[in-house]
């Protein structure tokens, strides 16, 4: 679904807007600075587009060809009431062609799209195709089902996004929302927020991904309903990517939801990041990756809280294929679920001065902590606290000067601590 959303958005950005057989088509093109544009449409199958600071003004639509033009202090608004409508705003789009990007900048500009109805599409681009987006604000509000919303700031080759705000709000079912900041470039001091109320929704935030850098960014996703999917990626998906001093937060209320946070993942670097994931309901899945898959994780904090039954939680820091993990903290709190924390594990990873804590209160729980598995672990703390029935607690530490604690208060509990090294401490307490 994420790939489909990206493809659709890219088509709008690169091919221009030329629609036919619709009820109404409205296009506004403005060159230079301090412009204001507004389009209001009522009915179905309408198309609205606003271009500010583009190439080669074209009254028949938006033609992304020619030299780049900057957009500064511009304001663009589109309001649509009806179904199957399309709204698109671009500010400061760069030049494309021959596989290159050269770009228009967008500074201190603002975009707003409001749509009421079903099967609508909304997209905003600020400083795209290698351009810069600084101090921009972009918002999309959609009320209805099966809607799609996209916001891109500093999008494209070597694009940069700094001090921007992006906000998407959707009320309804089966909606899709995506925010890209500094894609293939850099993202710094940005704020991205997606709120969805309904079931079957998909939300995705990406900051400084695909060879980019993400620094001092904030990403927040809030979903209320069942069968929703939420993903936050910061400095992800490339060996040259890095994530530093970022904050990611996902909150889900409902059943059957999935949530993932990736910071400095896939051969990237994650440092001083904070990831928080909270789920309330049954059969939910939560995952946090920091510096994993040959990546590096240092001074990161990861926290998962789940309240309900049949939930799964997984935290990876410097794990998978040998990523080192140092001075990280991971905590999972659950009521009746399965939890795993891995730090510096698999493929020779190193874990040093990390803390991992799992607290479980409920029935049929399983908890596992691995530190330095197939690698080395030094000066780490692993703690499992279980209060309930049929619990299983396992700790594995490979290295020296580690501490492992398992405290179980319930029936039919089983504990296992495996330490390979010197000067390690292991404590198991069981009360029945």
C-alpha positions as CSV (number, residue, x, y, z in Angstrom):
1,X,0.0,0.0,0.0
2,X,2.9,2.4,0.8
3,X,4.5,1.8,-2.6
4,X,1.1,2.4,-4.3
5,X,0.7,5.7,-2.5
6,X,4.2,6.8,-3.4
7,X,3.7,5.9,-7.1
8,X,0.4,7.8,-7.3
9,X,2.0,10.9,-5.7
10,X,5.0,10.7,-8.0
11,X,2.7,10.6,-11.0
12,X,1.0,13.8,-9.9
13,X,4.4,15.5,-9.3
14,X,6.1,14.6,-12.5
15,X,3.3,14.3,-15.1
16,X,1.6,17.6,-14.3
17,X,-2.2,17.8,-14.1
18,X,-4.3,17.4,-17.2
19,X,-7.7,15.9,-16.5
20,X,-10.7,15.5,-18.7
21,X,-14.3,14.3,-18.4
22,X,-14.8,15.8,-15.0
23,X,-17.6,18.0,-13.7
24,X,-15.3,21.0,-13.0
25,X,-11.6,21.7,-13.6
26,X,-10.0,24.7,-11.8
27,X,-6.3,25.6,-12.1
28,X,-4.4,28.6,-10.7
29,X,-0.7,29.2,-11.5
30,X,1.2,32.0,-9.8
31,X,4.9,33.0,-10.3
32,X,6.9,35.0,-7.7
33,X,6.2,35.7,-4.1
34,X,3.5,36.9,-1.6
35,X,0.7,35.3,-3.6
36,X,-2.7,34.0,-2.3
37,X,-4.9,31.5,-4.1
38,X,-8.2,29.8,-3.2
39,X,-10.4,27.3,-4.9
40,X,-13.8,26.2,-3.7
41,X,-15.8,23.4,-5.4
42,X,-19.1,21.6,-4.7
43,X,-20.1,18.3,-6.3
44,X,-18.5,15.1,-7.6
45,X,-15.6,14.4,-9.9
46,X,-14.0,17.8,-9.6
47,X,-10.3,18.6,-10.1
48,X,-8.5,21.6,-8.4
49,X,-4.8,22.5,-8.7
50,X,-2.8,25.4,-7.5
51,X,0.8,26.0,-8.5
52,X,3.0,28.7,-7.0
53,X,6.7,29.1,-7.9
54,X,6.7,26.5,-10.7
55,X,8.4,26.3,-14.1
56,X,7.0,27.9,-17.2
57,X,3.5,29.2,-16.3
58,X,1.0,27.3,-18.4
59,X,-2.7,28.4,-18.3
60,X,-3.8,24.9,-19.5
61,X,-2.5,23.3,-16.3
62,X,0.8,22.8,-14.6
63,X,3.8,22.1,-16.8
64,X,6.9,21.0,-14.8
65,X,9.5,22.0,-17.4
66,X,12.0,24.8,-17.7
67,X,13.9,26.5,-15.0
68,X,13.1,26.4,-11.4
69,X,11.3,29.2,-9.6
70,X,11.0,29.9,-5.9
71,X,7.9,30.3,-3.8
72,X,8.0,32.5,-0.7
73,X,5.3,33.7,1.6
74,X,2.5,32.2,-0.5
75,X,-0.8,30.9,0.7
76,X,-2.9,28.3,-1.1
77,X,-6.3,26.8,-0.1
78,X,-8.6,24.2,-1.7
79,X,-12.0,23.3,-0.4
80,X,-14.1,20.5,-2.0
81,X,-17.5,19.1,-0.9
82,X,-18.4,15.9,-2.7
83,X,-17.0,12.5,-3.9
84,X,-14.2,11.4,-6.2
85,X,-12.6,14.8,-6.2
86,X,-8.9,15.6,-6.7
87,X,-7.0,18.5,-5.1
88,X,-3.3,19.3,-5.6
89,X,-1.1,22.1,-4.5
90,X,2.6,22.6,-5.3
91,X,4.9,25.4,-4.1
92,X,8.5,25.7,-5.4
93,X,8.8,22.7,-7.6
94,X,12.2,22.0,-9.1
95,X,13.1,21.0,-12.6
96,X,13.0,17.3,-13.6
97,X,14.2,15.4,-16.6
98,X,17.1,13.3,-17.7
99,X,17.2,11.6,-14.3
100,X,18.2,14.9,-12.7
101,X,16.6,17.3,-10.3
102,X,17.2,21.0,-9.8
103,X,15.1,22.8,-7.6
104,X,12.6,25.3,-6.7
105,X,12.4,26.4,-3.1
106,X,9.5,27.0,-0.8
107,X,9.9,29.3,2.2
108,X,7.3,30.6,4.7
109,X,4.4,29.3,2.6
110,X,1.2,27.7,3.7
111,X,-1.2,25.2,2.1
112,X,-4.6,23.9,3.2
113,X,-6.8,21.3,1.6
114,X,-10.3,20.4,3.0
115,X,-12.4,17.7,1.5
116,X,-15.8,16.3,2.6
117,X,-16.9,13.1,0.9
118,X,-15.6,9.7,-0.2
119,X,-12.9,8.5,-2.6
120,X,-11.1,11.9,-2.7
121,X,-7.4,12.5,-3.3
122,X,-5.3,15.3,-1.9
123,X,-1.6,16.0,-2.4
124,X,0.7,18.9,-1.5
125,X,4.3,19.4,-2.5
126,X,6.6,22.1,-1.1
127,X,10.2,22.4,-2.4
128,X,10.1,19.3,-4.5
129,X,12.5,17.7,-6.9
130,X,15.7,18.7,-5.2
131,X,14.3,21.9,-3.9
132,X,14.2,23.2,-0.3
133,X,11.3,23.6,2.0
134,X,11.8,25.9,5.0
135,X,9.4,27.2,7.5
136,X,6.4,25.9,5.5
137,X,3.1,24.7,6.8
138,X,0.8,22.2,5.2
139,X,-2.5,20.6,6.3
140,X,-5.1,18.2,4.9
141,X,-8.5,17.5,6.4
142,X,-10.7,14.8,5.0
143,X,-14.1,13.6,6.2
144,X,-15.3,10.4,4.6
145,X,-14.2,6.9,3.5
146,X,-11.6,5.6,1.0
147,X,-9.7,8.9,0.9
148,X,-6.0,9.4,0.2
149,X,-3.8,12.3,1.5
150,X,-0.2,13.0,0.7
151,X,2.2,15.8,1.9
152,X,5.8,16.2,0.7
153,X,8.2,18.8,1.9
154,X,11.8,18.9,0.5
155,X,11.0,15.8,-1.6
156,X,13.3,14.4,-4.3
157,X,17.1,14.1,-5.0
158,X,19.1,16.1,-2.5
159,X,15.9,17.9,-1.3
160,X,15.9,19.4,2.1
161,X,13.1,20.0,4.6
162,X,13.7,22.3,7.6
163,X,11.5,23.8,10.3
164,X,8.3,22.6,8.5
165,X,4.9,21.5,9.9
166,X,2.7,18.9,8.2
167,X,-0.6,17.7,9.5
168,X,-3.2,15.3,8.1
169,X,-6.6,14.6,9.8
170,X,-8.9,11.9,8.5
171,X,-12.3,10.9,9.9
172,X,-13.7,7.7,8.3
173,X,-12.7,4.2,7.2
174,X,-10.2,2.8,4.8
175,X,-8.3,6.0,4.4
176,X,-4.6,6.5,3.6
177,X,-2.3,9.2,4.8
178,X,1.4,9.8,4.0
179,X,3.9,12.6,5.0
180,X,7.4,12.8,3.4
181,X,10.0,15.3,4.7
182,X,13.5,15.4,3.3
183,X,13.1,12.3,1.2
184,X,16.4,11.4,-0.5
185,X,17.8,14.5,1.2
186,X,17.8,16.0,4.7
187,X,15.1,16.6,7.3
188,X,15.7,18.8,10.3
189,X,13.5,20.3,13.0
190,X,10.3,19.2,11.3
191,X,7.0,18.3,12.8
192,X,4.7,15.7,11.2
193,X,1.3,14.6,12.6
194,X,-1.4,12.2,11.3
195,X,-4.7,11.6,13.1
196,X,-7.2,9.0,11.9
197,X,-10.6,8.1,13.4
198,X,-12.0,5.0,11.9
199,X,-11.1,1.4,10.9
200,X,-8.9,0.0,8.2
201,X,-6.8,3.1,7.9
202,X,-3.1,3.4,6.8
203,X,-0.7,6.1,8.1
204,X,2.9,6.6,7.1
205,X,5.5,9.3,8.1
206,X,9.0,9.3,6.5
207,X,11.7,11.8,7.5
208,X,15.2,11.9,5.9
209,X,14.8,8.4,4.3
210,X,16.6,6.7,1.4
211,X,20.1,8.0,1.8
212,X,18.9,11.1,3.7
213,X,19.5,12.4,7.2
214,X,16.9,13.0,9.9
215,X,17.7,15.2,12.8
216,X,15.6,16.8,15.6
217,X,12.3,15.8,14.0
218,X,9.0,14.9,15.6
219,X,6.6,12.4,14.1
220,X,3.2,11.5,15.7
221,X,0.5,9.1,14.6
222,X,-2.8,8.7,16.5
223,X,-5.4,6.1,15.4
224,X,-8.8,5.3,16.9
225,X,-10.4,2.2,15.5
226,X,-9.7,-1.4,14.4
227,X,-7.4,-3.0,11.8
228,X,-5.3,0.2,11.3
229,X,-1.7,0.3,10.2
230,X,0.9,2.9,11.4
231,X,4.5,3.4,10.3
232,X,7.1,6.0,11.2
233,X,10.6,5.9,9.4
234,X,13.3,8.3,10.4
235,X,16.8,8.2,8.6
236,X,15.9,4.8,7.2
237,X,16.5,2.4,4.3
238,X,20.1,3.2,3.1
239,X,23.7,2.8,4.3
240,X,24.1,6.6,4.1
241,X,21.0,7.3,6.2
242,X,21.2,8.6,9.7
243,X,18.7,9.4,12.5
244,X,19.7,11.6,15.4
245,X,17.7,13.3,18.2
246,X,14.4,12.4,16.7
247,X,11.1,11.6,18.4
248,X,8.5,9.2,17.2
249,X,5.2,8.4,18.8
250,X,2.3,6.1,17.8
251,X,-0.9,5.7,19.8
252,X,-3.6,3.2,18.7
253,X,-6.9,2.4,20.4
254,X,-8.7,-0.6,19.0
255,X,-8.2,-4.2,18.0
256,X,-6.1,-5.9,15.3
257,X,-3.8,-2.9,14.8
258,X,-0.1,-2.9,13.5
259,X,2.5,-0.3,14.4
260,X,6.1,0.0,13.4
261,X,8.8,2.6,14.2
262,X,12.1,2.5,12.4
263,X,15.0,4.9,13.3
264,X,18.3,4.5,11.5
265,X,17.2,1.1,10.2
266,X,18.7,-0.9,7.4
267,X,22.5,-0.3,7.5
268,X,21.9,3.2,8.9
269,X,22.8,5.0,12.1
270,X,20.5,5.8,15.0
271,X,21.6,8.0,17.9
272,X,19.8,9.8,20.7
273,X,16.4,8.9,19.4
274,X,13.2,8.3,21.3
275,X,10.4,5.9,20.2
276,X,7.2,5.5,22.1
277,X,4.4,3.1,21.1
278,X,1.1,2.7,22.9
279,X,-1.7,0.3,22.1
280,X,-5.0,-0.3,23.8
281,X,-7.0,-3.4,22.6
282,X,-6.6,-7.0,21.6
283,X,-4.5,-8.8,18.9
284,X,-2.2,-5.8,18.3
285,X,1.4,-5.9,17.0
286,X,4.1,-3.4,17.9
287,X,7.7,-3.2,16.7
288,X,10.5,-0.7,17.2
289,X,13.8,-0.8,15.3
290,X,16.7,1.4,16.1
291,X,20.0,1.0,14.2
292,X,19.1,-2.6,13.1
293,X,20.1,-4.7,10.1
294,X,23.8,-3.8,10.1
295,X,22.9,-0.5,11.6
296,X,24.3,1.2,14.7
297,X,22.2,2.1,17.8
298,X,23.5,4.5,20.5
299,X,21.8,6.3,23.4
300,X,18.3,5.5,22.1
301,X,15.2,5.0,24.1
302,X,12.4,2.6,23.1
303,X,9.1,2.1,25.0
304,X,6.1,-0.1,24.2
305,X,2.9,-0.2,26.3
306,X,0.1,-2.6,25.5
307,X,-3.2,-3.1,27.3
308,X,-5.2,-6.0,26.1
309,X,-5.0,-9.7,25.2
310,X,-3.1,-11.5,22.4
311,X,-0.7,-8.6,21.7
312,X,2.9,-8.9,20.5
313,X,5.8,-6.5,21.1
314,X,9.3,-6.5,19.7
315,X,12.1,-4.0,20.3
316,X,15.4,-4.3,18.3
317,X,18.4,-2.1,19.0
318,X,21.5,-2.7,17.0
319,X,20.1,-6.1,16.3
320,X,20.0,-8.3,13.2
321,X,23.1,-8.9,11.1
322,X,25.6,-7.5,13.5
323,X,24.6,-3.9,14.4
324,X,26.3,-2.7,17.6
325,X,24.1,-1.3,20.5
326,X,25.5,1.0,23.2
327,X,23.8,2.9,26.0
328,X,20.3,2.1,24.9
329,X,17.2,1.7,27.0
330,X,14.2,-0.5,26.0
331,X,11.0,-1.0,28.1
332,X,7.9,-3.0,27.4
333,X,4.8,-3.0,29.6
334,X,2.0,-5.4,28.8
335,X,-1.2,-6.9,30.1
336,X,-1.4,-10.6,28.9
337,X,1.0,-10.7,25.9
338,X,4.2,-11.8,24.3
339,X,7.3,-9.5,24.4
340,X,10.9,-9.7,23.0
341,X,13.8,-7.3,23.3
342,X,17.1,-7.7,21.4
343,X,20.1,-5.5,21.8
344,X,23.3,-6.1,19.7
345,X,22.2,-9.6,18.6
346,X,22.4,-11.9,15.6
347,X,25.4,-11.8,13.2
348,X,28.0,-10.8,15.8
349,X,26.4,-7.7,17.2
350,X,27.9,-6.0,20.3
351,X,25.8,-4.8,23.2
352,X,27.3,-2.5,25.9
353,X,25.7,-0.6,28.8
354,X,22.2,-1.3,27.6
355,X,19.1,-1.7,29.8
356,X,16.1,-3.9,28.9
357,X,13.0,-4.2,31.0
358,X,9.8,-6.2,30.4
359,X,6.8,-6.0,32.7
360,X,3.8,-8.2,32.1
361,X,0.5,-8.5,34.0
362,X,-1.9,-11.1,32.8
363,X,-2.3,-14.7,31.5
364,X,-0.2,-16.8,29.1
365,X,2.6,-14.3,28.9
366,X,6.0,-14.9,27.3
367,X,9.0,-12.6,27.8
368,X,12.5,-12.9,26.2
369,X,15.6,-10.6,26.4
370,X,18.7,-11.2,24.2
371,X,21.8,-9.1,24.7
372,X,24.9,-9.8,22.6
373,X,23.6,-13.1,21.2
374,X,26.0,-14.4,18.6
375,X,28.1,-11.4,19.5
376,X,29.2,-9.9,22.8
377,X,27.5,-8.2,25.7
378,X,29.1,-6.1,28.5
379,X,27.7,-4.2,31.4
380,X,24.1,-4.7,30.4
381,X,21.0,-5.0,32.6
382,X,18.1,-7.3,31.7
383,X,15.0,-7.5,33.9
384,X,11.7,-9.4,33.5
385,X,8.8,-8.8,35.9
386,X,5.8,-11.1,35.5
387,X,2.6,-11.1,37.5
388,X,0.1,-13.6,36.3
389,X,-0.5,-17.2,35.1
390,X,1.5,-19.5,32.8
391,X,4.4,-17.1,32.3
392,X,7.7,-17.9,30.7
393,X,10.8,-15.6,31.2
394,X,14.1,-16.1,29.3
395,X,17.3,-14.0,29.4
396,X,20.4,-14.6,27.2
397,X,23.6,-12.6,27.7
398,X,26.9,-13.3,26.1
399,X,29.8,-11.5,27.7
400,X,31.1,-10.0,31.0
401,X,29.7,-7.9,33.8
402,X,26.1,-8.4,32.9
403,X,23.1,-8.5,35.3
404,X,19.9,-10.5,34.7
405,X,16.8,-10.5,37.0
406,X,13.6,-12.4,36.6
407,X,10.8,-11.9,39.1
408,X,7.6,-14.0,38.7
409,X,4.5,-13.9,40.8
410,X,1.9,-16.3,39.6
411,X,1.2,-20.0,38.7
412,X,3.1,-22.5,36.6
413,X,5.9,-20.0,35.8
414,X,9.2,-21.0,34.1
415,X,12.4,-19.0,34.2
416,X,15.7,-19.4,32.3
417,X,18.9,-17.2,32.4
418,X,21.8,-18.1,30.2
419,X,25.1,-16.2,30.7
420,X,28.4,-16.9,29.0
421,X,31.2,-14.8,30.4
422,X,32.8,-13.5,33.6
423,X,31.6,-11.5,36.5
424,X,27.9,-11.8,35.6
425,X,25.0,-11.8,38.1
426,X,21.8,-13.8,37.8
427,X,18.8,-13.7,40.0
428,X,15.4,-15.6,39.8
429,X,12.6,-15.0,42.2
430,X,9.3,-17.0,42.0
431,X,6.3,-16.7,44.3
432,X,3.3,-19.0,44.0
